[in-house]
């Protein structure tokens, strides 16, 4: 058995290029992951998988495994980190061969998450993900305590320590799921309250370390944690965002995505990611300075599809324009679906704010309606739920009011019988909202 309590942050990083190589900076990303987990890289080993077949025993070939063993012995290292996901048996076989603790990519990400979780819900979600990960990696480390043989002096409790561990693990997972359900219900009440008051919800999403928190701080005037590290933000943060027409929205900074994000990790963070799925608008932040940004866009879209957020309107926000810009990269995109910014310098932020208002209200229809003096409650409701662009008094003492309204609010006015006094039209495009005002 490997003594996992004797932990050192010094490690050998083993990077394995899987076939085919899709992202050419995967080595740098792996090193950034290790750095985010406060692991000191003593040496980096880079192996290439020569074919699609994965070794059953060690994932890698026996010769490569022996060379890693020699490096571990010569350097006196107690930790070896792999950039791939290992099966429980492969992890155990490597630990026995290397006489060192072995950590795979999912274990590394979970270790980072455990350091980043500060809220009660975040800690529960991380623990749930860790327990689900650990449940397949329980080994017979307590065989000397097993007493199932029977006979005089050998009759025991009838349960091995391994089975006891599994039972306790299942019980703890059940408890955490109950707590997360309770937290999820509280979150649902908050969402319903926002829906009742017709408050738009915006979520900032994107690949990890794309600059989401920096943009969030610039938009809201907050000073949340913003570091040049992967998964610097884990717990979602919600703040008010001022929009046009004297309206407000709730904007959320969410956990960053990464390629090959483990499925059980997405399941564990389902309650947090449900905030994204229930949003009215997504701001997809993209690191323009990274040459692989097109591949990262696809990775984020895959995660959004898996949580049911694929069809939510979104704005592609190309960040870090102060570091890199090539107009030819964007000729295939619709002009009203993306913008360039620098969250560090503030370039393009005002244009982004205007685009956010346009996107949120582009499905609204323009309504002209005449209200009588006794319709004060309707006028107040219009100001609360719609975007008023003109409000004039007539000689008869009535109000001629022009506003943009959602489909649901137009149905409400129709039930009240008020649309007989109006002229209703759909704007040619969302820009008309600003021309009218």
C-alpha positions, 0 to 999 in steps of 0.5 A, a space after each residue: 500500500 502507498 502511504 497517501 498521507 505522506 504527501 508532497 507537492 513536488 511531482 513528475 508530470 506525465 503528459 500523454 499525447 492521445 491519438 489524434 492530437 486535437 489541441 496543440 497547447 494541451 501540454 501548457 494546459 496540463 502544466 497550468 492545471 498542476 500550477 493551479 493545484 499548487 503542484 511543483 513540477 520537478 520534471 515533465 515527461 512527454 509520451 506519445 501514444 503511437 496507436 489508438 489502443 490503450 494499454 490495459 494494465 498501465 494505460 501506457 506501454 510497459 517500457 514507458 512505465 519502467 522509464 517513469 519508475 526509474 525517474 521516480 526512484 532517481 528523483 525521490 518523488 512521491 507523486 506522479 500526475 497523468 494528464 489522462 483519465 486512468 481506470 481504478 485498476 490502472 491507477 493501482 497498478 501504476 502505484 504498485 509499480 512506481 511506489 508513489 502516489 498516482 493522480 489522473 486528470 480528473 483527480 487533479 481537477 477535483 483537487 483544484 475544485 476542493 481548494 476553490 470551493 468556499 460556499 456551503 453549496 460549493 463544498 457539498 458539490 465538490 464532496 459529492 464529485 469526490 465521493 463519486 470518483 472515490 467509490 470506484 477506487 476503494 481497495 482492500 487496504 484493511 484485509 487484516 481486519 476481515 473476519 468472515 471465515 467462521 469457526 470457533 474464534 473466527 466468527 466476525 461481523 460478517 462484513 469486510 472493511 471494504 464493504 463497510 467503506 462502500 456502505 458508508 460512502 453510499 450513505 454519505 452520497 445520499 445525505 449530500 444529495 438530500 442537502 443539495 436538493 434542499 439548496 436547489 429548492 431555495 435557489 428555485 425560489 429565488 429564480 421564481 421571484 426573479 421571474 415574477 418580477 420579470 428580471 432578466 437573467 444573464 450568465 457569463 460562460 466560457 473556457 476556464 481562464 478566458 477572463 470571465 471574472 475580470 469582465 464580471 468585475 468591470 460590468 458590475 463594479 465588483 472586486 471578486 477574485 480574478 487570477 491567472 489560474 484555471 478554475 479561479 472561480 468555482 462558486 457562482 456570484 450574482 450581481 445587479 447589472 444596469 441596462 437601458 430603459 432604466 432596467 436591471 438584470 441579474 448577471 452571474 459569474 460561473 465556473 469555467 469549462 474545460 475539455 473532456 470535463 468528466 460527466 459525473 462532475 457535470 452531474 455533481 454541479 447540476 444545481 449550479 449549472 441549472 442557473 446557466 440553463 435558466 438564463 435569458 442570455 449567455 455571454 460566452 467569453 473567449 480568450 482571443 490570445 489563445 490560438 486554440 480558441 475555435 476548439 475551445 468554443 466547440 468545447 463550451 458548446 458541447 457542455 452547454 448542450 449537455 446541460 440543456 442550454 444550447 438554444 439560449 441566445 448568446 453573445 460571443 465576446 472575444 476578450 484580450 483583444 489588446 493581445 491579439 486580433 486578426 479580422 480574418 478569424 471572424 468573417 464567418 460570424 454574424 456581425 450582431 452576434 459578437 464583439 471585441 473587448 479587453 476586460 483588462 483595459 475596458 475597451 469595448 465594454 460600453 458596446 457590449 452593454 448596448 448589445 446585451 440590451 439589444 439581445 435581451 429585448 430583440 423579441 419584444 414588440 413595439 406597442 402604441 396604446 392610449 390609456 385613460 385617467 383611470 388606467 393608472 395601475 396599467 400605466 404603472 405596470 407598463 413602466 415596471 414590466 416593459 421598456 417605455 420609449 414615449 409617454 405623452 398627454 393628449 388634449 383629452 387628458 389621456 396618455 399616449 404611451 409607446 413601449 416595447 413588451 414581451 409576448 407574455 405581457 402582450 397576452 396580458 394586455 389582450 386579456 384586459 381588452 386594452 389592445 383595441 386602443 393600440 397599434 402593434 408592430 414588430 421592429 425591423 431589427 433590434 436597433 429600432 429600439 434605440 432609434 425610437 428612444 
